[in-house]
Amino acid sequence: MSSLNNTINNNNNNNNNNAKVNIMPTDMSVPKSEWISRVMRKHPAVIELHERLRPVTGQSTFGRAKTIGKTEVSEVLSDEVMDMLVMQFLAEERLTTTLTTLENESHSKYIPGNIEPESLQTLLRMGIQDTKTIFDAIIAGSNDYSEDTIDPEVPSLRHYNMGGAGEEDVDLWQEANASENIQMVNGAVVAASINHLIIHLTMNPPDIDFRKVFLMTHSSFLNSERFLNKLIERYEVPEDLATKIPAEYAEVYKRDKSLVFAVIKNWAEQYPYDFSEKVIAILSGFIDSHREDDLDVTKQLVTIINKIEEHKGTSSTSISADIVGREPPEPKVPRNIFSSTLSLDDVDEEEIARQLCMLDFDLYKAIRPSELLLKSWELHKGRAPNVITAIRRLNDLAKWVSGTILHEKRQFEIQQMELSKTGKTFKFKVLPRLLRISEHLKTLNNYFSLSAIYSGIFNNEIFPIVKMQVQNHHQLTKMQDSLHDLERLFSDQGSFKTYRTSFNNAKPPCIPLLGVHLRDIAFIEDCNPDKINGLINFEKRQRLWKAINSFTIYQPIPYIFYRVHQVVVFLKDLKIGTEDSAEPQDNSDDY
């Protein structure tokens, strides 16, 4: 291939003279009090841009944050200056899709490094009267997030995939022979430029392990739109180069083209949510242009696109029993199932565990690998909505467990005087039932709700109450053993060794312990650089793939139980019992 590579190198010296735009303002005397009002009047697109960034930043609208005042001066920052300031901000935030759109609309080319990050913040602050309420949180990266702060009509994930910002987009064919842009050890890619990653992705024979890692982790360095454009670039050999391909290499290039189709097909099948409307439009145009190249493959791609669009907006939850070929067990429905006061006491512990598995699996399966990249659940919460929902559910369930135990204790204190008069005893029922539910959850490999029950029981304020109840219970040893098993399972000794052993030995279906896996992924993100000598650190992505795959591996295998609507509603609402829910009873039932 050396002769072919030499031909490629001869085409590497064109189109490199982009004229720089002078982005510094000619007049910085605009009063601070009028900066926002002037900019908003002359550049309404900035308001629109801010609104589009809200899913990422979680910030209030400009209208809510600041009332536009009266214009008093005639001079204002020029269009070019404003465009470059916004482009610099987008580059710093790695919002490449919006950056590209702004470049096209403004007919200006963003030049990396023209404004230092410190200068960017200075220029913004010079013109803003109240930076604390408007821009400070955006620049620092606010962690505040709530569903109410995201406009429902703005897609919060697909338009803001990370990767590629501020990086010169070198043509793939110009870089094809730059061997210094790829580092390999024992045949495995350790680091490479984006172009060489794409070339390796479509090599013949295919590197299947590399493809798995790339497709799952690409959004950490390359957004979906640019990824697809790079694949198209790989497929379409430049005309001046195609005419110089020796005859003996013609079949090689034909096979390489078919591998590009294969990669797109695998990508669309495995990660359909990567395909936004814009990406689908690009793919559709590509298929139309090359329909005759490989008719069978293009038909398959069209079918996949149709499936993506058909299922857009629908959620994949529990799978019915007939799909997996076995019937679910008969549910243990209480007699008062239709009662408006259905409580924890009314439902069999095993059935509660089953319904928790159904609810938790819906949350678990909804989590996408892309949400687990770049520590999005901490740094860019709008990009990890399903992780945030799962975390909230864990917290809510743990609080409910603690609150239910505390509520029963208060009922005991209220009724203590009456009990002393009648000679009856007060039976603490909540803790024994929670421990029995936890045993069923352990049997069902649901570490998600199991960890919430553990957190609720071992809460610093609640555990003294738990110990008191255990000491006074007639099944003392059995309750102590259950508590000890819970504590040992979720002990952090040896980096959660007991949990990891139990999880690795579990047979599906299974729901992992969310916190431990997020901790593993965050550790990899923090301890490995994104780039090595300017090249994408692909070894880091391999480690991320291993950690994420360990978490998501059980997502295709659901629990097969009937949903009991009334129990599901009770477990979703998590209401703590009414004031009369704990009645004096004879202490006769076994634990």
N, C-alpha and C positions, 0 to 999 in steps of 0.2 A: 504493500500500500504506500511505499515511500514516494513513488512518483505521483500518486494521487494527492498525498499530503503536501508535496511541493507545489502542486497546482493550487491547492487551497491557500497556501501561504502567500502566493502572488496576488491574492485578492484582499489582503489584510490592511492595505494602506489607504483606503478610500473613506471619504465622508467623516473625517475626524476633526474638522475645523468649525465647530459650532461657535458662533459669535456670542460673546458674553454680554449680558444685559447689565447696565449700571443700575443697581437696585438701591443705592443710597439716596435718601431724599435730598432735594435741593433746598428745602426750607423746613427746619425742625422747630419753627416758632409757633406751631399751632397750640393754643391753650389746652391744658389737660382737660378742663371741664367740657370742652367742645369736641374732643377727639372722637368719642363714640358717636355722637349725633351726626357729625360730618361724614364719618365713614359709613354709617348705616344709611344715610340718605343717598350717598353717591355710589355705594357698593352694597346693594341689597343681597347680593349673592353671598356675602359674608354671613348674614343671618341664616340663610339657607344652609350654608356649610356647617355652621354651629349646630343647627338642628339635626343634621345628618350625623354629627359626631356625638350626639347625646347618648345613643346606645352604648358608646364606648366610655364616655366620661361620666355619665349619670348626672350631668349638670342641669341646672334650670335654664329655661329659655332666656334670651337676652331681654325679651319684653318683661319677664318676671323679675329679672335681676336688676334691671336698670331702666328707668323711664327716659326715653330720648328727649333731650332738651331742645331749646331754640337755637338755631344757627346764628352765630354772630360774626364769623370770620369768613372770608372768601377763599383763602388758601387752604389746600388740603393735600394730604399725601397722594402722590401720583398713582395712576392705575398700575403701572409697572412695579412700583414699590410695594403696593398692597398685594399684588399677585405673588411677588417673591417672598414677602413675609409669610403669607399663608402657605405657600409651597414649602418653605423651610419648616413651618410648624408641622405640616403633614409628613414631611420626611423624618423629622424627629420622632413623630408618633408612629412611623412605619405604616402609614395609610396609603399604600401605593396605588390602589384603584382610584381613589379620589384625586390623588396627585396627578395621575395620568390624565384624568378627565379635565382637571383644571388647566393642565398644559395645553391640551387640545383646544379648549374653549378660549383661552387667553392668547393663543398663538405665541406662547413664550416657552422657552426651554429652561427647566430648573437646573441650575449648576451647583452641584454639591460643594459645600465649603465656602460659598460666597458670603454667608452670614454665619459667624460663629454662634453656637448655642447661647453663650453668655450675652452676645450682642442682640440676639433675637429677643430674649427676655427683657433686656434693657429697652429696646425699641417699643415693645408692647407696653411696658410699665410707664414709659415716658408719656404715652398718650392716654392712659387709663386712669381715671380719678380714683376708682375704688378697686384695686387689683384683688383685694382679699375676697370679694364676693363674686368676681367674674373669672379671672384668668389664673389665679394662683393654684386652684385645685386642678385645673386642666394641665398646667405645666408640671405640677408635682405628681399628678396621677391619682385622682381621688378614688378611695375605696368604698365610698358610700354608694349603696345600691338598693333600689327597691323597685318593684314592678311598676309602681306609680310613676317613676321618673322616666320610663321609656315609652315613647309614643308608639302605640300599637301598629301604626301604619308604616313604621320604619323598620326594615329587617335588621335585627341586632347582630347577626353573626355572619351571614354569608358575604356581605359587602365589605367586611372589614377583616378579612384574613390577613395574618401578618406575613411579612417577608418581602425582600427585594427593594425596600425603599432606599433612596439615596444611592443606589448602585448603578453604575453605568451599564446599560444593556448591550453587551457585546454580542454581535451576530454569532450564532452557533458555528456556522461553517468557517468563519474567520478564526475561530479559536480551536478548531478540531485537532490541529497538530501541535498545540501548546502543551507538551507533555508535562511541563512544570506545574500545570494547573490541576493535576490529579496525583494523589499520594495513595499507594496501595501497599499492604503488608500481607504476605502469604495469599495473594490473589483477592483480598478483600479491600474495598475502598475505605480509606481512613478519612480522607479529606479531599475535596475537589471543588472546582467552580460549578456554578449552576449548569453551564453548558456541558461540562464533562459528566456531571451527574445524569443529565438527560441522555447523553450518548451511551453511557454505561447502562442506563435503564432500558435502552432499545437495542442492546448489543445482541449478537447471534453467536453462540447459543445464549438464551436468556439466563440471567442470574436471578433465580426465583426468590431467594432470600433477600437480596438487595431490593427487589421490586416490592416485597411485602413491607419492608421498612420505609421505603420512599413514599409509597402511597399513603401510609398511615401518618407519617410525620412531615410531609412536604409543607403543610401550612405554617410550620415554624420558621421556614426560610423562603417560601415561594408560594404566593397566593394562587388560587385555582385558575384565575383568568390568565395569569402569566404562564403558569404550568402548561395549560392547553396551547397557548400560543407558541411555546417552546417546542412542544410535540409537533405542532404543525410546521414549525420552522425546520425541525429534524426531518420531517417527511418530504418537504418540498425542496429538492436540490436546486440551487440557483442555476439559471439557464446557462450562464457562461461557464459554470463548472460541469454541468451535465454533459455538455458537448465534448468535454475533454476526458470523460471517464473511459478508461480502456475497456475494450470489449470483455476482457476476462473478469472485470469487476461488475459487469452489468447485473449478473444474477445475485451478487452480494447485496447490491443496493435494492434490488427487488425484494429480497428477504427482509432487509432492514425496514423497508416501508411496511411490510406486513406486520412486523413486530410493533411498529407505532400504533397500528390499529388494535393489536392485541392489548397493549398497555392501556389505551383509552377504554377498551371494553372492560378490562379488569377493574379499572378505576371507577367507572360508572356503576358497575355491578356491586362493588364492595362499599363505595362511599357516595351514594347518590345525592346526599345532602350537600356535597361540595359543588353541585351543579346549580348555580343560581340562574336566573332568567338570562342574564348576559352571557354566562358561560355556555348555556344551552344554545343561545343564538349563534355564538361563535362556532360551536360544534356542528350545528345544523348547516351553516354556511360551508364549513369544511367538507361535510358529507356530500352536499349538493355539488361541490366543485370536483370531487374525486369519486363520484358514484361508480364510474366505469372502471376504476382501478382494481377494485376487489368487490364485486357486486354482493357476494355472500356476506362479507364482513360489514359492509355499509348497511345492508338490510338489518343485521343484528344490532348495529348501533342505533338505527332508527327505532327499532323495537324497544331498546333500553331507554331511549329518550322519552318515548310514549309512556313507558311505565313510570319513569320519574315524575312526569307531569301529572299522570293519573293519581299518583299517591301523594302529591304535594299537599301539605296541610293536614294529612291524616297521620294519626299516631299508631304505632305498632305496639300493642300491649300484650295481653296474655293470648296464647294460642289455644284454640279449642282442642278437645281431647281427640277428635278424629284425625287430627293432623299427625299426632305422634302415635296413634294406634292403640291407645289404652284408655279405659274409662276411669274417671276420677272417683274417689271414694264418696260414699253418701255423706252429705254434710250433717253435722250434729246440730240441728236447729232447735232452739229452745221453744217451749210451749207459748211463751209470751212474745214471740218474734215480732208481732205487729204492735207491741206496746210502745207508747210514746216515751216511756220511762225506762227503756231497755238499758241495762247497766252491765258493768263488768261481772257482777255476781250471776247474771242470768245465762251467760254463754259459756259453753264448755271450753276449757283451757286449750284443748287441742284444736278446736275450731277457730278460736281466736288466733292461734299460731298460724293456721292455714290461711286465714284471711289476711293476716299481716304479710305472709309470704307473697300473696297475690299483689297487694298494694306495693310492697317494697320492690318486687321484681319489675313492675311497671316503671318505677323511678330508676332502677339500675339499668334496665335495657335502653332507656331513653338517653343515657349519657353517651356522648359521641367521643371518639378518641381525640378529635381536634379540641375539645373542651379541656383536655388534660395536658395540653401543650402550653408552654410559656407561662405556667403558673396562672392561667387565666382566672381561676376561681379566687385568686388573691388580688391580682394586678389589673385584670380587665374583666370584671364580673359579668358585664353584658355579653361577653363571648362564651360564658360557661353557664347558661341559664339552668340546665338540667342538673349540673353539679350543685349549684346554689340551692335549687329546690330540694335536692336530697339532703344537703346539710341542714336546711331549715326543718325538714321532716325529722331528722335525727334529734335536733335540739327540742322540737316540740314534743316528741315522744318521751324524751328524757325528763322534760319538765312535767309532763303529765304523770309519769311514774312517781316522781317526787311529790307532786301536788296531791295525788291520790292517797299516798301514804300519810302525808301531813294532814289531809282532810279527815282521814279516819281517826288519827290521834286526837284531833280537836273534838270530834264527835264523842270520843271516849271521855275527854275532860268535861264536856258539857253534861254527859249522862252519869258521871261518876257518883254524884250525890244520890241520884235516884237508885243506882245500882246498889249502893251501900244500904239503902233502906229495904229493898226488896230481896236482897240476898242473891240476886242473879249475877252472872258474870258476863263480861263483855268479850266477845270473840273477835279478835283481829283477823280479818279474812283477806285483806288486800295483799299483804306480803306473801302468804303461802300461795295464793293464786298466781301472783307475778312469778314466783319461783317455778311453779309448775309450767307456766307458759314458756319460761326461759328454757326449761328442759325439752319441751317440744320443739322450740326454735332451734336448739342445738341439734336435735335429731334431724331436722329438716335443712340443716346447713345454712340457716339464715343468720349470718353474723351481723347483719345490718340492725334489725330490731333488737337482737340480743345485746348488742353493744349499748343501745339506748337504754334498755332495762338496767344493764350494769351501771351506766352513768347515773341514772335516776336513783338507784338504791345506794350506791357508794358516794353520793353527794355528801360533802362535808357536813351540811346541816341536817341531812336526813339519816345518815348512817347511825348516829347515836340512838335515834328512835328505833331503827331496825335492830340494833343490838339488844335494846331493852325488850322488844317484842320476842326476839328469838330466845332470850334467856327465860322468858315466862311461858314459852310454848311447850305443850306436852310432847311435841315431836322435835325436841331440841337438837338431837344429833343429826337427824335428816335435814333440817333446815340449815344447820351449820355446814354440813357437807355441800349442800347446794350453793351456798354463798361462797364457800371456799373454791368450788369448781369454777364459778363465775370469775372470781378474783384471779385465779391462776390462769384462766384462758386469756384474759385481757391484760395480764401483767406486761409491763414494758421491759422486763428483764431480757437480756439477750436480744434486744431489738424485736420484741414481741415474738420470741421464739416459739412459745406454746401455740399462739394463734397461727403462726405461719405453718407449723407442722400440721395442725388440724386442718387448715385451709388446703394445703397441698395434698392431703390424703382424702379430702372430701370428694364424694361422687356427686355429679350434677343431678338435679338442679342445685344451685348454690348462689348465695348473695354475699359478696366480700364485705369486709370491714373497711368502709370508705376511708377513714382517717389514716390508717396505716399505709394504704396504697398512695394516697395523696402525699404523704410524708416521703415515701420512696421516690416518687416522681419529682417532688420539689428538691430533694437532695441531689438528684442527677442534674437538674436545671442549674442549681447554684454552684455545683462543684466542677462543672465542665463548661469551657468557653464555647460560644456559638460558632466561632471561627478560629482557625489555626493558620497563621500567616496569610490572612485574607481569604482563605478557602473555607467552605462550609464544613464544619466539624461533623462528618457523617458518623463517626464512631459514637458521638454523643447521641445521635438519632437512633443508632442501634440499641443503645442502652435504654433510651426512652421507649422504643418499641417493645423491648422485653418487659419493662415494668408495666406499660399500658396494656399489653396483651395479657399479662398475668391477671390484671383487673377485669378485663372485658371478656375473657375466654368463655365464661359461662352464659353470656348474654343470649346465645341462640337457643338455649335449652330452658324452657319455661316450667313453672310448677303447673301441675294439672289438678286443679281443684275447682269445684263449683263456687261461683261467687254468691254469697248470701248478702243481698243488698242492704238489709237493715244492719247487719253486723259491720259491713264496710262503711256505712254512713257513721256509725258509732265510732269506729276506729279512725275515721278521717276527722270527725269533729273533736274527738278527745276531750269530751266534757267531764269535769270532775263531779262526783256524785252529789245529790241533793242533800239538804240538811238532815233528812230523816232516813238516809240510806243505810246507816249502821245501827241496827236495832239490838238491844240486849238479847242474848241467846244463851242456851245451854251449851257448854263447851264439850260437845259430844262427838263431832265429826273428826275423822282423821285428817291429817295434813295431806 
